[in-house]
């Protein structure tokens, strides 16, 4: 059991137990038991090291080198034998050690209150699949890594407020995350029957930090200048554009106005294709229903660049060739006759390779709505930290979107589409549309802040 947990709970208990004589006697008795168990654990661990060293000494005294065995060969043979014996002795003592750990957990759970311990769930790393959990009291603060699969992480994240106050009382010998999840499962069994469709299973964490936004290359438009450094907090970006199937589920669940499904099917024929004919208002409503939001323009560009600095496209500087994205190729009138991406209109989401962040279709397929109001000269006056045009913050933009019914207040579109040339699928290219506009090349993907 983690030493810090042991001492933390002891210190907490010392500060909050009732100071009556019987209660103090009981507390002192628990502390004595805990110290005795800790001493026993240390003794058992020392026995492993001591007996291994003793074996090494005796074995070497009674097992000289054999004929033709070099010093190096002999040393290697002894080392292998030492490891074997050490592991063997550790296995013999393991049962005693674990039994003592269980008893320690029982004492803490039953006798040491945890009412003033704050347990905070940190940022989930969707790539390496772990949370950071901070344990804090007036006497101590430390952080533990909680390794957990994305599917379970979504459930834990969405229900953390239900277990964080009691997590300390579930301490036991199993890995921390198993104890926490077991607690959640017992208390809220119905949640485990929900389908896993949350952002942990289909999103990528884009780390906090600076990036260079905009472009000065020969294809850059005036509204892409000047190139400027932007700092963004960490956020999650969906790997894929929202599909027809996902949007159908949204319409069915909410009764939201449906697009003309026949028109949608003409360009996006199955549920695996990107949803089209959706306005900015439609995209905002879907994102809110899904527990997400639209990305800001800066977030979109940073995510599209995929860790590349100054590149024209999500994959680098080489122009589209039919194998990197869905754009205006030979299948589109007036398109690039030297490229064939295999699709006349949209392509199923994820049909082309991901960028450096693991995001698909950040170039081409469908234009993607962003949260920002479109301002042609925004780069000249934008904030250098978490910029957003047309609102003071992401929260205000989300909360007030239903009030924005002015058709002349354009919204940002990014990424180009199946019917646009290479110049318009560059990561820095900026486009726009009125918030009520819906067409065969307009779709979206969702994002989510790290801290809700």
N, C-alpha and C positions, 0 to 999 in steps of 0.2 A: 504494500500500500504506500502511496506517495507520502513521503515524510512531511512535505509541506501541508498536506491535508490533515495529517495527524496533529501537527502542532497548531495549525490554524483553528481547528475545532476545539482544541484544548484551550487556547487563548480566548476564543469566543465564549466558551462555557465559563471561564473564570470571571468574565465581565458581567454575565447576565444571570447566573444562578442566584436564587434567593439566599440571603446571607443568614439564614437561621442555623443554629448549631447542628441539628440532625442533617439538614441539607448539605452543610459544609462537610460533615463527616462522610456522607455518601459520595460527595464529589471527590474528596481526598482519596477515598478508597478506589474510585474509578481511575484517578490519575496514577495511583500506585500500580494498579493492574496494567495500565497502558505502558508505564515505564518498564515494568517487569517483562512484558511481552516484547517491547522494543529491544531490551537487553538480550532476550532469548534469540530474537531474530539475528542480531548482530553476532552473537556467539556461534550460531549455526553457520552463518556466512564465513566467519573466521575459521571454523573447523574445516571447511572445504579447502581454503587456501593453505592452512597448516598441514593437513593430511596430504595434499598434493605435493607440497615442498618436502615432506618427510619421505614420501614414496620416491621422489626424484633422487634424494640423497641415498637411500638404501638401494635403490635399483642400480644406480650408477656404481656403487661400491661392489655390487655383486654381479654386475653384467658388463664385463670389460669388452673392448672392441674384438670383433672376430677377425680371423685372418683375411687379409686383403681389403678390409674396410677402412676407408679413409676417415680422417677426423670429421669432415663435412658430412659424410654418410652416417657416421655414428651419431653426430649431433642431430641430424634430421630424424633418425630413428627414435632417439630419446624424446625429441619434441613431440612427435606423433603419439608416443606412448603416454607422455605427460598429459596431453589434451584428453586422451581417452579416459585416463584415470580421473582427471579433474571432472569431466562431464559425468562419469559414473558416480562419483561421490556426491556431486550436486543433485543428481537424480534421487539418490537415497535420502537426501535431506529435504527434498522439495516438498514432500507431503507434510512434513512438520512445519516448514515455513509457511505454506499456504494455509494450514490449519490455524496458525497464529495470526495470519492476516485476516482471516474470516472472523476470528474472535475480536481482533481490534476493531473491525468494521461494526460488529454487533455492539460493542461498548460505545462507540461514537454515536451510532444510530439511536440507541436507546437512552443514553445518559447525557449526551452533549448537545444542547440545543443549537439550532442553526438559524434562529430567527433574524439575526443581524448580518448574515452572510449574503452578499449580493453576487449572483452568478450571471455574467453577461455573455451573451452569444455574439461573437465577432463576425467578421466577414467570411463568407464561404468561398473557398478557392475551388471553382468548378473544374479546373484543369487537373489539379492534384487531389481533389476530393477530400477536403478537410475544413473544419471550423477551428477557430481559435476561441477558447472559452476562458474568461477571466473570473477568478475567484477573489473576492475582496471583502475584507472586514477592517475594523479599526486598527487591527494589529499587524495585518499582513496582506499582501497582494501578490498573486502569481497567475501565470497563464499556462494552460494545458492545450495541447493539440488533440482535436477530436476527429480521427479519421472515420469517414462515413460515406457511403455510396450516395450518389446524387438523388436517387429516388427517395431514400430515407431522409436525406437532408431537406428536401422540399417539405416533407411532412413535419419534420422537427422545426424548421424555420417558421412555418405557418402557425405552429401551435406552441411556440416557445414560452409565451406568456402563461400557459397553463401548467408548465412544469418547472420553470426556473426557480420558484420560491421553495420548492420541496426537493430539488435535485440532491441536496446534501444528505437527505435522509435515505437515499437509495444507494449509498456507498457500499461497495462489496468488492470481492476479489476479481470480478470480471472486468473487461475493458470498459472505460468510462462510458463510451457511446452506447454500448449494449445496455448498461444500467439505465441510462436516460431513455432510450427507446423503449425498453421494457416498461418503464414507468408510464410513458405516453400510451403505449398499446393497451395497458391494463385499464387506465383511466378513461381513455377515449377510443374504444375499439372500432367504432364506426368509421373513423377517419382513414383507417388502413384499407378500406374497401374502395376508396375513391381512386379513379384512374390517375396515373401520374402524368399530368400534362403541364406541370408548372415550369417555370423558367430554368430550374436546375437541370432539367433533362434536355433542354434545347437551347441553352444560352451559354455564352462564353464571358468570362470575367475580363474586362478590359482594364488593365491596371492604371492607377493614378500616375500622373506625370505630364511633362511637357511634350508638345509636338509642334512642327511647323505647319501652319494652316495656310492654304492658298497656293498660287502657282505663278511663276514668271516665265514658263516655257513658251515656245512659239505658238502653241495652240490656246494659251490662256486668254480668257475674256477679261474685260476691264473689271468686272465685279469680283474677280478672283484675287485682286490685288488690294493692298500690298501683302506679301507674305509676312506672317507675323507669328510669334511664339504664343501658344495658348496652353494654359495649365488646366487639366480636367481631373476632378475626383474620379475614383474608380466607379465603374458602372458595368451592368450586364447588357450584352447585346445578343439578340436572338441569332442563332446560326442561319436561319432560313427566313425567307419572306413568308408572310401569312398565306396559307393555302386556301383554296376554294372550300375544302372540307372543313377547315377550322372556322371559316367565316360562316358556313352553313350552320354549324353548331351554335355559334353566337346568335344568329338570327332566330333559330328555333328556340333557344333558351330565353331570349329577351323580347322577342317580337319586334326587334328593330327593323326599320325599313329595308327590304331586300332589294338587291339590284335585279335587273332583268336577267334571269338565269340563262335564258336562251342566248342573249348577247354575250354573256360571260363565257358560255360553252363554245362559242365560235372561236375564241382566242385562247381560252384556258379550258380544255375539254374534259378534264377529270379532276377529282378532289386533290390530286397531288400537284396540280399547277397553281401558280400564284393567283390570289383573288385580284380582280380588276373591276373597273367601273365602281370604285369606292372613292368618296370625297374625303377631304381632310376631316370633316365632322364625323363621317362614318369610321374612319381609322381611329380617331380619338375615342369614340364610344366603344369600339372593340377593345382597345388597349385598356381602358378603364375596367371593362368587364373581366378581362383576363388578369387583372391585378398588375398590369404593367403600364407603360406609357410609350409615346413616340420618342425617339431620340432627338436631342438637340442637333442643330446642324454641325456644331463642332464635334459632338460625340460621333455623329455619323462619319465625318471625314477621318477622324482618328481611327475609328474601327475599320474603315475601308482601306486605310493605308497598310494595315497588317504588319506594323513594326518597321516598314520600309520608310526611309527618309528621302523625301524629294522625288519619289517615283511617280510616274504618270498614271499608272494603273495599279490595281491591287496586287498584281504579280511582278511588277517591275516596269521597265520602260519599253519593252517590245510591244508593238501594236497588236491588237486582237487578230487572231488567225483562224478563228472557227473552233479552236479547241480550248479556249480560255473563258469565253463568255458568249452569251446570246445577244447579238447586235445586228445592225443592218448589213447583212452579208448578201451573197448572191441570191438568196431566197426572197429578198425584199427589192422591189423595183428601185433602181438607182443606188443599190447598196454595193458593197465591196465585192466585185466579181471574183476576186482571188481568195475569198474566204467562204467556207461553208460550215455553219455551226449545227446543221442538221434539223433546224426548226424554222417553219415559216412564220410562226407567231411566237408566243411564249413557250418556255421549256419547263418541264417539271422542276420544282425547286431542288437545288442541290445537284443538278445535272453536270455542273462544271466544277473544277477543282477549287478548294477553299483557299483563302489567303492565309497570311502568316498567323492570324488570330483564330483560324478555323471557321471563318465566316464564308458562306457561299453566296454567289450572285450579287456581290457588292458592285459589280459592273454589269450593266445590261439587264436583260429579262424584263423588269418593270421599274419605272421610276418609283421612288419611295418617299412618301410624305415625312416631313420632319416637324418638330414642334414649333419652330421659330416662324415668326412673321418674316416675309422676305423684304430685305432692304438692300438695294444695289450697292450702296456705299458703306455697309455695316462694318467692313474690315478696317475702315479708317478710324472708327471711334469705339469699337467694341471693347468690352472688358477683356483683360488678359487671363482671367480666372473664371472658368465655368460660364462663358458668355452665352446669352440667349437674346434674340432680337424680339422686341414687342412685349416683353414682360420683365418684371424685376427678378423673377425666380422661376424655376421649373414648377414649383408647387402652385404659384399663382397662375401660370399658363394653363395648367391642368384643371384647376378649380373653376376657371372662368371661361373655358372653351365654349360652353353652351351659350354664353352671352355674346359671343363673337359671331354675329350674323351678317356682318357687313361684307358684301361680296367683293368690294374693292380692296379688302385687306388680304393681300396674297400671302401664301404660305410656301415654304421652301420645299422643293423637290430635288432629290439627289439620285445619282447612279446611272442615269440614262436608261434606255430600254431596248426592246427587240427591234424597234423601228428607227433607231438613231445610230449615227455613224460613230467611228472610233473617237472623234474629238469630244463627243458628248458622254462617253462612258468613262472618261478620266475621273480620278478620285476628287479632283479639285473643282470640277465643273459644277456650276450652280444654275438651277432652274427654278421655276415657280409656277403656281397656279392659284386660282381663287379657291377659297375653302369649300365651295359647293361644286367645284369641277369634278367630273368623273369621266374616265375614258378607258379605252382598251389597253392603254400602256401605263395606267396609274395603279399602284399597289402600295404596300408598306410592310415594314417589319417592326417589331417592338423592342423596347429597351426597358431597363429597370434600374433604379438607383440601388446602390449597395445598402444604404440605410433607408428603409421605407419612411 
